[in-house]
Each structure stands twice: as structure tokens, then as C-alpha cells.
Amino acid sequence: MKNVVIKMYHSYKEVLKQVGLNIVYYRKVKNLTQLELAEKVNISNTYLSQIECGLVKKFVSLPVLIDISNALDVSISELFMFK
């Protein structure tokens, strides 16, 4: 059971990192700085940076991801599309 938990933890971290990379991509497409996007979403630019780098210590809430996707004019599902 312990191996399963560890594997799921790594999977979550990998997903979070990919979501962060997608946020960076769409933010740059919209020509926004981290500060500008953070202000639109009402979070700190430090927190946004952590999300983009996949360094959030706990979970990123769904409302925050929805706010980010809305600010970037993309569906939330696009943040979870990995190539």
C-alpha cells in the first residue's frame, strides 16, 4: 500500500508541474506577466509562481484553477492537456 501512495504522490506532482507549464504557456500567449495574471486572479504573484513551477506544497484549489483559466480565456480542461 505504501508504494501505491508514493506513486500517487509523484503522479500528482507530475500533473501539477504540467498544469503549471500550461499556465505559463497560455499566460505568455496572452502577453501577461505573472504579476498581471496574479492580480486578475486575486492571488499573490509568489503563489502563482509556485503554481507555475509545480512547487505548491499542498493542493491547488479548483476555484483558483478556474479563476486562472477564466483569466487566460481557456477552458480548465486545456490546463490539463499534456503533450
C-alpha positions in Angstrom: 0.0 0.0 0.0 2.8 2.4 0.8 4.2 2.1 -2.8 0.8 3.0 -4.2 0.6 6.1 -2.0 4.1 7.2 -3.1 3.3 6.6 -6.7 0.1 8.6 -6.5 2.1 11.4 -4.8 4.6 11.5 -7.6 1.8 11.4 -10.2 0.1 14.4 -8.5 3.4 16.3 -8.6 3.9 15.5 -12.2 0.4 16.6 -13.1 0.8 19.8 -11.1 4.1 20.5 -12.9 2.4 20.0 -16.3 -0.5 22.2 -15.3 2.0 24.9 -14.3 3.7 24.7 -17.6 0.4 25.1 -19.4 -0.4 28.1 -17.3 2.9 29.6 -18.3 2.3 28.9 -22.0 -1.2 30.4 -22.0 -0.1 33.4 -19.9 2.6 34.1 -22.4 0.2 33.7 -25.3 -2.0 36.4 -23.6 1.2 38.5 -23.2 0.6 38.7 -19.4 3.3 38.9 -16.7 3.0 36.8 -13.6 2.0 39.9 -11.6 -0.7 40.9 -14.1 -2.3 37.4 -14.1 -2.0 37.1 -10.3 -3.8 40.4 -9.9 -6.6 39.3 -12.3 -7.0 36.1 -10.2 -6.6 37.9 -6.8 -3.7 35.7 -5.7 -0.1 36.7 -4.9 2.5 36.6 -7.7 4.6 34.4 -5.4 1.7 31.8 -5.2 1.3 32.0 -9.0 5.0 31.4 -9.4 4.8 28.4 -7.2 1.8 27.0 -9.2 3.6 27.6 -12.5 6.7 25.8 -11.2 4.8 22.9 -9.7 6.2 23.8 -6.2 2.9 24.2 -4.3 3.3 22.4 -1.0 -0.4 21.4 -0.8 -3.1 21.1 -3.3 -4.2 24.0 -5.6 -7.9 24.6 -5.2 -10.3 24.1 -8.0 -11.6 27.6 -7.7 -8.1 29.1 -8.1 -7.6 26.9 -11.3 -11.0 28.0 -12.6 -10.1 31.7 -12.0 -6.8 31.2 -13.7 -8.4 29.5 -16.7 -11.0 32.3 -16.9 -8.4 35.0 -16.8 -6.5 33.2 -19.6 -9.7 32.7 -21.7 -9.1 29.0 -21.8 -11.2 26.1 -20.6 -9.9 24.4 -17.4 -9.6 21.2 -19.4 -7.0 22.9 -21.5 -4.8 23.3 -18.4 -4.9 19.5 -18.1 -4.0 18.7 -21.7 -0.5 17.4 -21.8 1.6 16.8 -24.9 
